[in-house]
Amino acid sequence: MAIEVTSGAVVYRKKDGQLEYLLLESQNKGHFWGFPKGHVEGNESLKQTAEREIKEETQLTLPIDTSFYVYTEYDLPNGNHKQMTLYTADLTANEDIHLQAEEIRNCGWFNYQDARKQLTYDNLKQLLDQVNDHLTKQDD
């Protein structure tokens, strides 16, 4: 069994005082909705992977906040085991998103409740819950 190590970020912004989360729809079979992420390449750190994947998939260059992250691991249908780390990245400027056509079909900004409904997999919903709790506690 091979171990696949992936990293990415939950990209968010504040619009009209509300948190919104960027979700991407994959071009892969099933067109699942998730966060910008991908496999670690070479000697990249998890932070470097997250920065590269956001840039490749959206053309956004965002600072990665490594002071908080969420983590999950699970078995894949192909028998491999995936380890996924997601940091947070705040989009403060009003930048245009340009999707990587080969991998990303669509994107959208969603408030917490709608993002939770839009996410395809339960483990991603649980990670969003943790991120949302963290970000809303910062506002208190």
GIKA-V451062 format. One record per pair of residues at least 4 apart in sequence whose C-alpha atoms are under 8 Angstrom apart, sorted by the first residue. I is the first residue (numbers start at 1). GAP is how many residues later the second one is. Records with the same first field share a line. If there is no record, write none. Layout:
BEGIN
I=GAP / GAP
END
This chain:
BEGIN
1=78 / 79 / 80
2=77 / 78 / 79
3=77 / 78 / 79 / 80
4=35 / 76 / 77 / 78 / 79
5=34 / 35 / 77 / 78 / 79
6=31 / 32 / 33 / 34 / 40 / 43 / 76 / 77 / 78 / 79
7=30 / 31 / 32 / 33 / 39 / 40 / 42 / 43 / 77 / 78 / 79 / 80
8=27 / 28 / 29 / 30 / 38 / 39 / 41 / 42 / 43 / 45 / 46 / 76 / 77 / 78 / 79
9=26 / 27 / 28 / 41 / 45 / 55 / 76 / 77 / 78 / 79 / 80
10=11 / 12 / 25 / 26 / 76 / 77 / 78 / 79 / 118 / 121
11=10 / 11 / 24 / 25 / 77 / 78 / 79 / 80
12=7 / 8 / 9 / 10 / 76 / 77 / 78 / 79
13=6 / 7 / 8 / 77 / 78 / 79
14=4 / 5 / 6 / 78
15=4 / 5
18=93
19=92 / 93
20=89 / 90 / 91 / 92
21=88 / 89 / 90 / 91 / 94
22=13 / 85 / 86 / 87 / 88
23=10 / 11 / 12 / 13 / 84 / 85 / 86 / 87 / 92 / 96
24=9 / 10 / 11 / 12 / 80 / 81 / 82 / 83 / 84
25=6 / 7 / 8 / 9 / 79 / 80 / 81 / 82
26=4 / 5 / 6 / 7 / 8 / 77 / 78 / 79 / 80
27=4 / 75 / 76 / 77 / 78
28=4 / 75
31=74
32=87 / 88
33=85 / 86 / 87
34=85 / 86 / 90
36=14 / 17 / 18 / 21
37=12 / 13 / 16 / 17 / 49
38=11 / 12 / 15
39=10
40=4 / 5 / 6 / 9
41=8
44=4 / 5
45=4
46=4 / 39
47=4 / 17 / 19 / 40
48=4
49=4
50=4 / 14 / 36 / 37
51=4 / 10 / 11 / 12 / 13
52=4
53=4
54=4 / 5 / 6 / 7 / 8
55=4 / 5 / 6
56=44
57=41 / 42 / 43 / 46 / 47
58=39 / 40 / 41 / 42
59=38 / 39 / 40 / 41
60=35 / 36 / 37 / 38
62=27 / 28 / 29
63=26 / 27
64=23 / 24 / 25 / 26
65=22 / 23 / 24
66=21 / 22
68=19 / 20
69=16 / 17 / 18 / 19 / 62
70=15 / 16 / 17 / 57 / 60 / 61
71=12 / 13 / 14 / 15 / 56
72=11 / 12 / 13 / 51 / 55
73=8 / 9 / 10 / 11
74=7 / 8 / 9
75=4 / 5 / 6 / 7
76=4 / 5 / 6
88=43
91=4
99=5 / 6 / 7 / 8
100=4
101=4
109=6
110=4 / 5
111=4
112=4 / 20
113=4
114=4
115=4
116=9 / 12
119=5 / 6
120=4
121=4
122=4
123=4
124=4
125=4
126=4
127=4
128=4
129=4
130=4
131=4
132=4
133=4
134=4
135=4
136=4
END
